[in-house]
């Protein structure tokens, strides 16, 4: 059982930090920050992100006279544990006692803190080394201060567990006693920092530190976006155009204003689609409480012009996608001669797969509070990109960015939805219009029907086999509206970052590979979703592996390993020049078939692959590389004679390089199993007449407790301490659905090629 620690959590404000300088006398000084552009043991893509990273201890660390160490967390917390892990890195490197650490949440300020986009599973990837440098610099400043006070060589002193010790005499000074003098020391240059030997880590990699928010979350004290309260605050909900690209024609607010508590009804500005994250526009009902605002909205009479997407229909659009997948498309990878190899193949296995739009449905719907007055704006919101939100609020209001403050609350789930700040922009616009602070809350129906949906996708794979059953040709066509359509009109092909998520980076040892991307126009807002395009690509590829195994009469695990081929660094040929490797340099993060094989072999061993299972049970396996991590999953399913599906056991092996907090890896993998099941079994967002059909958990269900896997075993591959860290939050999700559906086939003989599973098993 993991030991749990509960340091205090506070929100840091610029004013509070300035006030605190007089009492902390610590490492918080008004000095220029150092942007790290090198000095890592390996290269990452951090420097290509807006504002890169920062490694100045005076930005992230303060020490009070009583010895309390305050560490600033610059990334948003939505369940990944990043608000614990990044400060824990600092604490470990500076030899701080974790029980005497306070974690503070930074506001949106990328000039000061570096990039704050909490997405892409890259917080640890990009900030492990900078945070170690912050901690090492703080430790060395404390050691230098102690040496100066004792008038001894700095080589004679050592920081150990919140104290600096003079080794020859055993004298000790606590961190609080040294705070003022340490603050006067110059920050050690990055090239001269002495990082700890990993064998001396107290916290990193140990799995004994619980998340700092755990106590407050479990006792109801944690502050989420919906918990914000301000004096004189109003509450608002918005009636938005039901079809994306639609606009308001007219509205009658007479009945809405009769609702008790409703104070005002105003029009909210909308932007022509596509418009990045700008609001859809509509009519806002402002009231003294949210309930009154909702009832007022229900009483509105609104006329809409549905615009160019008013005829969007999921049934006909699916047919268009599937038809496009059967025809040649834009070639995005071409190795060998797949066309000729398919024609000469002894046998061709064809698989067509379909995955619908998905809604994020995080437990906390979008919500934001804003106060705009005197040319300044302050926002309180659960946002994944506080720096980006600050920038967008400033642009939308036409005020300088330095006049905008974004306070980051806990996120009740994010999954990429809260990387888009439209709800914060709505709050800012309404506050400015009414001259008062306002909270804008999205109902669940708002959340589902006006989401930045996960893309819908049709995938077609043709695998050519020789007479011995070896795959000699592979053609994969992927057809899906792109996230790029959110930013630019007439975007009809997947963007490089989408193509690089399991399509053109296929790691199989096949001599003839061709990947194509036919056109697909978007008719609703498309956005990032946990694992993004890895979901459809992995589902198609790994389901096809199962189909090949069946057609050749071979074991699915053995078939998978044969397709991966020998341990090697995978060369994808000319497509490599356009490969988006999750924003990372391919030299640090190559496509490593050896690591892919290792997680397959590990999960097969730990799950007891090949073991005898009861009638109606089956085992399925899948593997996928995403966000530069390698994950393999084995799912055991049980299907009864009525088609009821249960999951007795899940085993997942993950190779994520160097890791900080294995307790969080376990929780992320367990969560991915539940989410993967939920999406595969139930997830489907459809459209008719331009409108989202679903609206709440009655018609967009998520997995309940009694449906969830009974046991999820997590197997973490040990890493070399010098290995680059990889992603964790997103990689466990893509292999789950194909492993599940391969297991269903093993149990029932029914092949699932279209998600959600829904009622397809009733006839199994």
C-alpha positions in Angstrom: 0.0 0.0 0.0 1.4 3.4 -1.0 2.1 5.9 1.8 0.1 9.1 1.2 1.4 12.6 1.9 -0.7 15.6 1.8 1.2 18.9 1.4 -1.0 22.0 1.4 -2.3 23.4 -1.9 -2.6 27.1 -2.5 -3.3 29.2 -5.6 -0.4 31.6 -6.2 -1.1 35.1 -7.2 1.3 37.9 -8.3 0.1 40.0 -5.4 0.5 37.3 -2.9 3.9 36.5 -4.1 5.0 40.1 -3.7 3.5 40.3 -0.3 5.2 37.0 0.6 8.6 38.3 -0.2 8.8 40.2 3.0 8.1 37.1 5.1 9.6 34.3 3.1 12.9 36.1 2.4 13.4 33.3 0.1 14.2 32.5 -3.4 11.4 34.6 -4.9 13.2 37.5 -6.5 12.2 39.9 -9.2 14.9 38.9 -11.7 14.9 37.8 -15.3 14.0 34.1 -15.9 16.4 31.8 -17.7 14.8 30.1 -20.7 16.3 26.6 -21.1 17.3 26.1 -24.7 19.7 23.2 -24.1 21.5 21.5 -21.2 19.4 18.4 -21.2 21.0 14.9 -21.4 18.8 14.4 -24.5 17.0 16.6 -26.9 13.3 17.1 -26.7 10.7 19.2 -28.6 10.2 21.5 -25.6 12.0 24.4 -27.2 9.6 24.3 -30.2 6.7 24.9 -27.9 5.6 28.5 -27.3 7.9 30.0 -24.7 9.9 26.8 -24.2 10.8 25.9 -20.6 12.2 27.9 -17.7 14.6 26.6 -15.1 15.1 29.5 -12.7 14.6 28.5 -9.0 13.6 32.0 -8.2 10.5 31.5 -10.3 9.4 28.1 -8.9 10.8 27.9 -5.3 10.3 30.0 -2.1 11.5 29.1 1.4 9.9 30.6 4.5 11.8 31.3 7.8 10.0 28.3 9.3 11.4 26.1 6.6 8.3 25.6 4.6 9.2 25.2 0.9 6.7 26.5 -1.6 7.0 25.0 -5.1 5.0 26.4 -8.0 3.2 24.0 -10.3 2.8 25.6 -13.8 0.8 22.8 -15.4 -2.9 22.2 -14.8 -4.2 19.2 -12.8 -6.9 17.0 -14.3 -6.1 13.7 -12.8 -2.7 12.9 -14.2 -0.9 14.0 -11.0 1.2 16.6 -12.8 0.6 19.1 -9.9 2.3 16.6 -7.7 4.9 15.1 -10.0 6.6 18.3 -11.2 7.0 19.8 -7.7 8.1 16.4 -6.5 11.0 16.4 -9.0 12.1 19.8 -7.6 11.8 18.6 -4.0 13.8 15.5 -4.6 16.6 17.3 -6.4 16.8 20.0 -3.7 16.6 17.5 -0.9 13.4 19.0 0.5 11.3 17.0 3.0 8.1 16.4 1.1 6.0 16.8 4.3 7.3 20.4 4.5 6.3 21.3 1.0 3.5 23.5 -0.1 2.4 23.4 -3.8 1.0 26.5 -5.4 -0.8 26.7 -8.7 0.7 29.2 -11.2 -1.6 31.5 -13.1 -1.3 31.7 -16.9 2.0 33.4 -17.7 4.2 31.6 -20.2 6.8 34.4 -20.3 7.5 33.6 -16.6 6.9 29.9 -16.3 7.5 28.6 -19.8 4.9 26.7 -21.9 1.8 25.7 -19.9 -0.1 23.6 -22.4 -1.1 20.6 -20.4 -1.7 18.2 -23.3 0.1 15.8 -25.6 1.3 13.7 -22.6 4.4 15.9 -22.5 4.6 17.6 -19.1 7.2 15.2 -17.7 8.8 14.7 -21.2 9.5 18.4 -21.4 10.0 19.4 -17.8 11.8 16.6 -16.1 15.2 18.1 -16.8 14.2 21.7 -16.2 12.6 20.9 -12.9 15.6 18.8 -11.8 17.7 21.9 -12.7 15.5 24.1 -10.6 15.9 21.8 -7.6 19.6 21.3 -8.1 20.2 25.1 -8.3 18.1 25.7 -5.1 20.1 23.0 -3.3 23.5 24.4 -4.4 22.4 27.9 -3.4 21.5 26.6 0.0 24.8 24.8 0.3 26.7 27.9 -0.8 24.9 30.0 1.8 25.8 27.5 4.6 29.4 27.3 3.5 29.6 31.1 3.6 28.1 31.3 7.1 30.5 28.7 8.4 33.4 30.1 6.4 34.2 26.7 5.0 34.7 25.2 1.5 31.4 24.4 -0.2 32.8 20.9 -0.8 32.6 20.3 2.9 28.8 20.7 3.1 25.9 18.7 1.8 22.1 19.2 1.7 20.3 16.3 3.2 16.5 16.1 3.9 15.8 19.8 4.5 19.1 20.6 6.2 22.6 21.5 5.2 25.2 19.5 7.1 28.9 20.4 7.6 30.4 16.9 7.1 33.6 17.4 9.2 31.8 18.7 12.3 28.3 17.5 11.9 26.9 21.1 12.3 23.5 21.6 10.7 21.4 24.4 9.4 17.7 24.1 8.4 16.5 25.5 5.1 14.5 28.2 6.8 17.6 29.4 8.6 19.4 29.8 5.3 16.6 31.2 3.2 17.7 34.9 3.2 21.3 34.1 2.6 20.5 31.5 -0.1 18.4 34.1 -1.9 21.4 36.3 -2.1 23.5 33.7 -3.9 23.8 33.8 -7.7 21.8 31.1 -9.5 24.2 28.4 -10.7 24.6 28.2 -14.4 22.9 25.2 -15.9 26.2 23.9 -17.3 27.6 23.8 -13.7 24.7 22.2 -12.0 25.3 18.9 -10.1 22.3 16.7 -10.6 21.7 13.9 -8.1 22.7 10.4 -8.9 19.3 8.6 -9.6 20.2 6.0 -7.0 19.9 8.8 -4.4 16.4 9.8 -5.4 14.0 10.0 -2.4 10.7 10.3 -4.3 11.3 10.1 -8.1 10.3 6.6 -9.3 9.4 5.3 -5.9 5.6 5.4 -6.1 5.2 6.4 -2.4 3.9 9.9 -2.8 0.2 10.4 -3.3 -1.2 13.3 -5.2 -1.2 16.5 -3.2 -4.9 17.1 -3.9 -6.1 13.7 -2.6 -7.3 14.8 0.8 -9.2 17.8 -0.5 -10.7 15.9 -3.4 -11.9 13.1 -1.2 -13.3 15.4 1.5 -15.0 17.8 -0.9 -12.7 20.7 -0.2 -11.0 20.9 -3.6 -11.7 23.9 -5.7 -12.9 23.2 -9.2 -14.0 25.7 -11.7 -17.6 25.4 -10.7 -16.7 26.2 -7.1 -15.7 29.8 -7.8 -17.7 32.5 -6.0 -17.2 36.2 -6.3 -19.0 39.1 -4.6 -21.8 40.4 -6.8 -21.4 37.5 -9.2 -24.1 36.8 -11.8 -24.8 33.4 -13.4 -25.3 32.8 -17.1 -26.2 30.1 -19.6 -26.2 30.5 -23.4 -28.4 29.3 -26.1 -26.0 28.5 -29.0 -26.6 27.8 -32.7 -27.6 24.1 -32.9 -25.6 23.6 -36.1 -21.9 24.6 -36.3 -21.6 27.6 -38.6 -25.2 28.7 -37.9 -26.1 32.1 -36.7 -28.8 34.0 -34.7 -31.7 35.4 -36.7 -33.9 36.8 -33.9 -34.9 36.1 -30.3 -37.8 37.0 -28.1 -36.8 37.2 -24.4 -40.3 38.3 -23.0 -41.1 35.0 -21.3 -37.5 34.4 -20.2 -37.5 37.7 -18.3 -40.6 36.6 -16.4 -38.7 33.8 -14.7 -37.9 34.6 -11.1 -34.2 35.4 -10.8 -33.6 36.3 -14.4 -32.1 39.8 -14.7 -31.1 40.2 -18.3 -30.9 38.6 -21.7 -28.2 39.7 -24.2 -26.8 38.5 -27.5 -23.4 37.0 -27.4 -21.0 37.6 -30.3 -20.2 34.7 -32.5 -17.4 34.3 -35.1 -17.7 32.8 -38.6 -16.7 29.2 -38.7 -13.9 28.1 -38.5 -12.6 30.5 -35.9 -10.2 28.5 -33.7 -11.7 28.6 -30.1 -13.9 31.6 -30.5 -17.5 31.4 -29.1 -20.3 30.1 -31.3 -22.4 33.1 -30.3 -26.0 33.0 -29.3 -28.2 34.4 -26.6 -27.1 34.6 -22.9 -29.6 34.6 -20.0 -28.1 36.3 -16.9 -29.6 35.5 -13.5 -29.0 35.4 -9.8 -28.5 31.7 -9.9 -27.8 29.0 -12.5 -31.2 27.3 -12.1 -33.0 30.5 -12.9 -30.7 31.1 -15.9 -31.5 27.6 -17.2 -35.2 28.1 -16.9 -35.0 31.5 -18.5 -33.1 29.9 -21.4 -35.8 27.3 -21.8 -38.4 30.1 -22.1 -36.5 31.8 -24.9 -38.0 31.9 -28.4 -35.1 31.8 -30.8 -34.9 31.6 -34.6 -31.6 30.3 -36.1 -30.1 30.2 -39.6 -28.4 26.8 -39.6 -25.8 27.8 -42.1 -23.6 25.6 -44.3 -23.8 22.5 -42.0 -27.5 22.4 -41.5 -27.9 19.2 -43.5 -25.1 17.3 -41.8 -26.2 13.7 -41.3 -24.1 11.0 -39.8 -25.7 8.1 -41.8 -25.0 9.6 -45.2 -21.7 11.0 -44.1 -20.6 7.5 -43.0 -21.4 6.2 -46.5 -19.3 9.0 -48.0 -16.3 8.2 -45.8 -16.5 4.4 -46.5 -16.9 5.1 -50.3 -13.8 7.3 -50.2 -11.9 4.6 -48.4 -12.5 2.3 -51.3 -10.9 4.6 -53.7 -7.3 5.9 -54.1 -6.4 8.9 -52.0 -3.5 11.2 -51.3 -0.4 9.1 -50.8 1.3 9.8 -47.5 3.7 6.8 -47.3 4.9 4.6 -50.1 7.5 1.9 -49.5 8.2 -0.7 -52.2 5.3 -1.3 -54.6 2.2 -2.2 -52.6 -0.1 -2.1 -55.6 1.9 -4.7 -57.5 2.4 -6.8 -54.4 -1.3 -6.9 -53.7 -2.0 -7.9 -57.2 0.5 -10.8 -57.1 -0.4 -11.9 -53.5 -1.6 -15.4 -52.9 -4.3 -14.0 -50.7 -5.6 -10.6 -49.8 -7.3 -9.9 -46.4 -9.5 -6.8 -46.4 -10.8 -5.1 -43.4 -13.1 -2.0 -43.3 -13.5 -0.3 -39.9 -15.6 2.6 -38.7 -15.4 4.8 -35.6 -18.0 7.5 -34.9 -17.6 11.0 -33.5 -17.1 11.0 -29.7 -17.9 13.6 -27.1 -15.4 14.3 -24.3 -18.0 14.3 -21.4 -15.6 15.1 -18.7 -17.3 14.9 -15.3 -17.0 18.7 -14.9 -18.6 20.4 -17.8 -17.0 23.6 -19.2 -17.3 26.5 -16.8 -15.6 29.8 -16.4 -15.9 32.9 -14.2 -14.8 36.3 -15.5 -14.6 39.8 -14.1 -13.8 42.4 -16.7 -13.5 46.0 -15.6 -11.4 49.1 -16.2 -9.6 47.6 -19.1 -8.5 44.5 -17.2 -9.8 40.9 -17.1 -9.5 38.2 -14.5 -10.6 34.6 -15.3 -11.1 31.6 -13.0 -11.5 28.4 -15.0 -10.4 24.8 -15.4 -8.3 25.3 -18.5 -5.5 23.0 -19.9 -3.8 25.9 -21.6 -3.8 28.9 -19.2 -1.2 30.8 -21.2 -3.1 30.2 -24.4 -6.3 31.3 -22.6 -4.7 34.5 -21.5 -3.6 35.3 -25.0 -7.0 34.6 -26.5 -8.9 36.6 -23.9 -6.6 39.5 -24.5 -7.1 39.3 -28.3 -10.9 38.9 -28.0 -11.3 41.8 -25.6 -8.7 44.0 -27.4 -6.6 44.6 -24.3 -2.9 44.0 -23.6 -2.1 40.5 -22.4 -0.5 41.9 -19.3 -4.0 43.1 -18.3 -5.3 39.6 -18.3 -5.0 37.2 -15.4 -6.0 33.5 -15.7 -6.4 31.6 -12.4 -6.3 27.8 -12.9 -8.6 25.7 -10.9 -8.6 21.9 -10.6 -10.1 20.3 -13.7 -12.8 17.8 -13.3 -11.5 15.9 -16.3 -10.2 17.4 -19.5 -9.3 14.9 -22.2 -8.3 17.7 -24.5 -11.7 19.5 -24.4 -10.4 22.1 -21.9 -7.5 22.9 -24.2 -10.1 25.0 -26.0 -11.0 28.1 -24.1 -14.3 29.1 -25.8 -16.2 29.0 -22.5 -13.7 31.4 -20.8 -14.0 33.8 -23.8 -17.8 33.6 -23.4 -17.5 34.6 -19.7 -15.2 37.5 -20.6 -17.5 38.9 -23.2 -20.6 38.7 -21.0 -18.8 40.2 -18.0 -17.7 43.1 -20.1 -21.2 43.6 -21.5 -23.0 43.6 -18.1 -20.3 45.3 -16.0 -20.2 42.6 -13.3 -18.4 39.3 -12.6 -20.2 36.4 -14.2 -20.0 32.6 -14.2 -20.9 30.8 -17.4 -21.9 27.2 -16.9 -22.4 24.6 -19.6 -25.0 22.0 -18.9 -24.3 18.4 -19.9 -26.5 19.0 -23.0 -24.4 22.0 -23.9 -21.2 20.0 -23.4 -22.2 17.2 -25.7 -24.0 19.2 -28.4 -21.5 22.0 -28.7 -18.3 20.0 -28.2 -15.1 20.0 -30.2 -15.9 16.4 -31.1 -13.4 13.6 -31.7 -13.2 12.9 -35.4 -15.3 10.3 -37.2 -13.2 7.9 -39.2 -13.4 5.2 -41.9 -10.4 2.9 -42.2 -9.7 0.3 -44.9 -6.7 -2.0 -44.8 -5.7 -4.6 -47.4 -3.0 -7.1 -46.5 -1.4 -9.2 -49.1 -0.1 -12.6 -48.0 2.3 -14.9 -49.8 1.8 -18.7 -50.1 3.4 -19.2 -46.6 1.0 -16.7 -45.0 3.6 -14.0 -44.6 2.3 -10.4 -45.1 4.1 -8.9 -48.1 1.9 -5.9 -48.9 -0.1 -3.5 -46.8 -2.3 -0.7 -48.0 -4.1 1.5 -45.4 -6.6 4.2 -46.3 -7.6 6.5 -43.5 -10.5 9.0 -44.1 -11.4 11.5 -41.4 -12.2 15.2 -41.0 -9.2 16.9 -39.5 -8.7 19.0 -36.5 -7.1 21.5 -38.9 -10.7 22.3 -40.0 -11.1 24.1 -36.7 -8.4 26.6 -37.8 -8.7 26.8 -41.5 -11.6 26.5 -44.0 -11.6 23.9 -46.7 -9.2 21.6 -44.8 -9.9 18.1 -46.2 -6.9 16.0 -45.4 -5.5 14.9 -42.0 -2.7 17.1 -40.7 0.8 15.8 -40.4 0.4 15.3 -36.6 -2.8 13.2 -37.3 -1.0 11.1 -39.9 1.8 10.5 -37.6 -0.5 8.9 -35.0 -0.4 5.3 -36.1 -0.7 5.6 -39.8 2.5 6.6 -41.6 4.6 5.5 -38.6 3.4 1.9 -38.9 6.3 -0.1 -37.4 5.7 -3.4 -39.2 8.4 -5.3 -41.1 6.6 -5.4 -44.4 8.4 -4.7 -47.7 5.5 -3.0 -49.4 3.6 -0.4 -47.5 1.3 2.3 -48.9 -0.8 4.7 -46.8 -3.4 7.0 -48.3 -5.5 9.8 -47.0 -8.6 10.5 -49.1 -10.5 13.8 -48.6 -13.0 14.4 -45.9 -14.6 17.7 -45.2 -15.7 18.6 -41.6 -19.2 19.6 -40.7 -18.8 20.2 -37.0 -16.1 21.4 -34.7 -13.3 18.8 -34.4 -10.8 18.9 -31.6 -8.2 17.1 -29.6 -9.4 14.1 -27.7 -7.4 11.7 -25.4 -5.0 10.0 -27.8 -6.5 11.8 -30.8 -6.1 9.9 -34.2 -4.3 7.0 -32.5 -7.7 5.7 -31.6 -9.0 4.9 -35.1 -5.6 4.0 -36.5 -4.7 1.6 -33.7 -8.2 0.1 -33.9 -7.9 -0.6 -37.6 -4.3 -1.9 -37.5 -4.6 -4.1 -34.5 -7.9 -5.5 -35.5 -6.4 -6.4 -38.9 -3.6 -8.2 -37.1 -6.3 -10.3 -35.5 -7.9 -11.0 -38.8 -4.6 -12.0 -40.4 -4.0 -14.4 -37.5 -7.4 -16.0 -38.0 -7.0 -16.3 -41.8 -3.6 -17.9 -41.4 -4.6 -20.1 -38.4 -1.8 -18.7 -36.3 -1.7 -17.4 -32.7 -2.5 -13.7 -32.6 0.4 -12.8 -30.4 2.8 -14.7 -32.6 1.3 -13.0 -35.7 1.8 -9.6 -34.0 5.4 -10.3 -33.2 6.0 -11.5 -36.7 4.6 -8.3 -38.2 6.7 -6.2 -35.9 9.8 -8.1 -37.0 13.2 -8.1 -35.3 14.4 -5.6 -32.8 15.6 -2.5 -34.8 15.1 1.2 -35.2 12.3 1.4 -37.8 13.0 3.3 -41.0 9.7 4.4 -42.7 11.5 5.6 -45.8 10.8 8.9 -47.6 7.7 9.6 -45.4 10.2 10.2 -42.5 10.8 13.7 -43.8 7.2 14.6 -43.0 6.8 12.5 -39.9 5.5 14.3 -36.8 7.0 12.3 -34.0 4.8 13.9 -31.3 6.8 17.1 -31.6 10.0 15.3 -30.5 13.3 14.9 -32.3 13.4 11.4 -33.9 17.0 11.0 -32.7 15.9 11.0 -29.0 12.6 9.2 -29.7 13.1 6.8 -32.6 10.5 4.2 -33.6 12.0 1.2 -31.7 10.7 -2.2 -32.7 12.6 -3.8 -29.9 10.6 -1.8 -27.3 7.4 -2.6 -29.1 8.3 -6.3 -29.0 9.2 -6.1 -25.3 5.8 -4.8 -24.2 4.1 -7.5 -26.2 6.2 -10.2 -24.7 5.8 -8.8 -21.2 2.1 -8.5 -21.3 1.7 -12.0 -22.9 3.8 -13.4 -20.1 2.1 -11.6 -17.2 -1.4 -12.2 -18.5 -0.8 -15.9 -19.0 -1.4 -15.6 -22.8 -2.5 -19.0 -24.1 -4.0 -20.2 -20.8 -7.2 -22.2 -20.8 -10.3 -20.0 -20.3 -13.9 -21.0 -19.6 -16.4 -21.4 -22.4 -17.6 -18.0 -23.6 -14.3 -16.4 -22.5 -11.6 -15.1 -24.8 -8.3 -13.3 -24.8 -7.4 -10.5 -27.1 -4.1 -8.6 -27.6 -3.0 -5.3 -29.2 0.0 -3.0 -29.1 0.5 0.6 -30.1 3.2 3.3 -29.9 1.9 6.7 -29.2 3.2 9.9 -27.6 6.6 8.1 -27.9 5.6 5.4 -25.4 4.9 1.7 -26.1 1.8 0.0 -24.7 0.5 -3.5 -25.1 -2.8 -4.8 -23.6 -4.4 -8.2 -23.1 -8.1 -8.2 -22.4 -10.1 -11.2 -21.1 -13.8 -11.0 -22.0 -16.7 -13.2 -21.1 -19.9 -13.1 -23.3 -22.9 -15.0 -22.1 -25.6 -16.6 -24.3 -27.6 -13.3 -24.3 -24.7 -11.3 -25.5 -23.9 -9.6 -22.2 -20.2 -8.6 -22.1 -18.1 -8.6 -18.9 -14.3 -8.2 -18.5 -12.8 -10.3 -15.8 -9.2 -9.1 -16.3 -7.0 -6.6 -18.2 -3.3 -6.6 -18.3 -1.3 -3.7 -19.7 2.4 -3.4 -20.2 3.8 0.1 -20.6 7.3 1.3 -21.6 7.4 5.1 -20.9 11.1 5.5 -20.4 12.2 7.3 -17.3 9.2 7.8 -15.0 8.5 10.0 -11.9 5.5 8.6 -10.2 4.5 5.0 -10.9 1.4 5.4 -8.7 0.1 7.8 -11.3 1.1 5.5 -14.2 -1.0 2.8 -12.6 -4.0 5.1 -12.2 -3.7 6.4 -15.7 -3.6 2.9 -17.2 -6.6 1.8 -15.0 -8.5 4.9 -16.1 -7.7 4.2 -19.7 -9.1 0.7 -19.4 -12.4 2.1 -18.1 -12.5 4.9 -20.7 -11.5 2.5 -23.5 -14.3 0.1 -22.6 -16.7 3.0 -22.3 -15.9 4.3 -25.8 -15.8 0.9 -27.4 -19.0 -0.3 -25.9 -21.1 2.9 -25.9 -19.4 5.9 -27.4 -21.2 7.4 -30.4 -22.1 11.0 -31.2 -24.3 11.4 -34.2 -25.8 14.3 -36.2 -29.0 14.8 -38.0 -30.0 18.1 -39.7 -26.7 19.5 -38.5 -27.6 18.9 -34.9 -26.0 16.5 -32.4 -28.6 13.9 -31.6 -27.2 12.9 -28.2 -27.2 15.2 -25.2 -26.7 13.5 -21.9 -25.7 10.2 -20.3 -29.1 8.6 -21.2 -28.2 8.6 -24.9 -24.4 9.0 -24.6 -23.7 6.5 -21.8 -20.4 5.9 -20.2 -19.3 2.7 -18.5 -20.8 2.1 -15.0 -19.1 0.5 -12.1 -20.7 -2.9 -12.8 -19.4 -2.8 -16.4 -15.8 -1.9 -15.6 -13.0 -4.5 -15.7 -12.8 -6.5 -12.5 -9.0 -6.4 -12.4 -6.6 -4.3 -14.2 -2.9 -5.3 -13.8 -0.3 -2.7 -14.8 3.2 -3.8 -15.7 5.8 -1.0 -16.0 9.0 -1.7 -18.0 12.0 -0.6 -15.9 13.9 2.2 -17.6 17.5 3.2 -17.8 17.8 6.3 -15.5 19.2 8.3 -18.5 16.4 7.3 -20.8 14.2 10.1 -22.0 10.8 10.2 -20.4 7.8 9.4 -22.6 4.0 10.0 -22.4 1.7 8.3 -19.9 -1.7 10.0 -19.9 -2.8 9.1 -23.4 -0.8 6.0 -24.6 -2.8 3.3 -22.7 -6.0 4.2 -24.5 -5.5 3.2 -28.2 -4.7 -0.5 -27.8 -7.7 -1.2 -25.5 -10.5 -1.3 -28.0 -8.8 -3.6 -30.5 -7.6 -5.9 -27.7 -11.2 -6.0 -26.5 -12.7 -6.7 -29.9 -10.0 -9.3 -30.6 -11.0 -11.0 -27.3 -14.7 -10.9 -28.3 -13.8 -12.7 -31.5 -11.9 -15.3 -29.6 -14.9 -15.8 -27.3 -17.7 -15.7 -29.9 -16.3 -15.9 -33.4 -17.9 -12.5 -34.1 -15.7 -9.8 -35.6 -16.4 -6.3 -34.5 -15.3 -3.8 -37.2 -17.6 -0.9 -36.3 -17.8 0.9 -33.0 -19.5 1.2 -30.7 -20.1 -2.5 -29.9 -23.6 -1.6 -28.7 -26.0 -4.5 -29.4 -23.8 -6.3 -32.0 -23.2 -9.2 -29.5 -26.9 -10.0 -29.0 -26.8 -12.1 -32.2 -23.3 -13.6 -31.3 
